[in-house]
């Protein structure tokens, strides 16, 4: 055990983390090794005992049981005909708006986000039908790609969201409150996206195809009828949450049951698709759980170093306004979003950032939504933006073309961060309504 100052220790641990990540080591293993180095340099406490205790504490959580269920729910619906039904059900109702069928990307992704929890799955599900249809009808390809890239990120902001569950467990806050906090910002993002599409279409009227022939109301209702079971599933899951009939984990179980029924009803529930959905959900769950275990060990190790407490005291001494701290953190998270995936962003920074934001007086529910929006930005930020990869494969366009198309929607997400920072009640209204002090 060496007698190191906090600054020297912090630089050593940062160097170890950067070296491990640059070498291609799994993030979960890198986190665990950083925790090992931190404890070896600062304490004589048995490392194995802390590792076992921290890993068990991170894994033995009833809240975390919702994670694989919400993932499986999205995987089941990803393999149904839901994307085709959404396009046919939504398109007749948006013909009057400037931008017309481009709004299907926004609304369709918003609906699927409420049953998925995954950004890439949301983007791929809606995109596999919407992109070919929009291209065939002559819509501007950049607007189609950009709106789909941006709207796909709604899978993280509109509950149920996988990163929301990870954040709630990491920050030790209520999953339900974080879920409720995401609703109004999600609606705000959808409104900003549709507003941009409308403005772009009014400025470029020659690039918007003419509307389809008018459709009688009865025909519109027939086209939208197949969406009703999905909408009923969404309402059933979240009304039971909000009204207190079930916990988040119980709602996830009901959601899986409903997703299986929808898949059976649409004729896509086969032995092969069932097995694929189970295995895909299992792989993703194992990856997330391993990252959480590594993060838990690092968090325990950091408590021995005293670095988080010292940082919190430093922030307190700087007399930063909440807006200035939010600005600095935004810059940090945007840079991180270019380098690592969203879940890693949450668990890598939580041990250091959470004490700082607590000391600054931020509400942890609000900060969770603030952080999730930055994770959304990371989905459309090169070089590791997952939505960019999905759309590159689906459209055959190069990465830079897709990135340029998505850039206006990145700016709109940044605008959302500014709005919720200035008006935090947008995030906190529903959580406080459901859980008054």
Helices and strands as residue ranges (DSSP letters): H 6-22, H 27-42, H 47-59, H 65-78, H 82-91, H 102-116, H 119-136, H 141-152, H 154-157, H 162-171, H 175-203, G 205-207, H 217-224, G 225-227, H 228-242, H 248-266, H 271-305, H 307-318, H 322-337, H 342-360, H 364-379, H 386-395, H 399-422, H 425-434
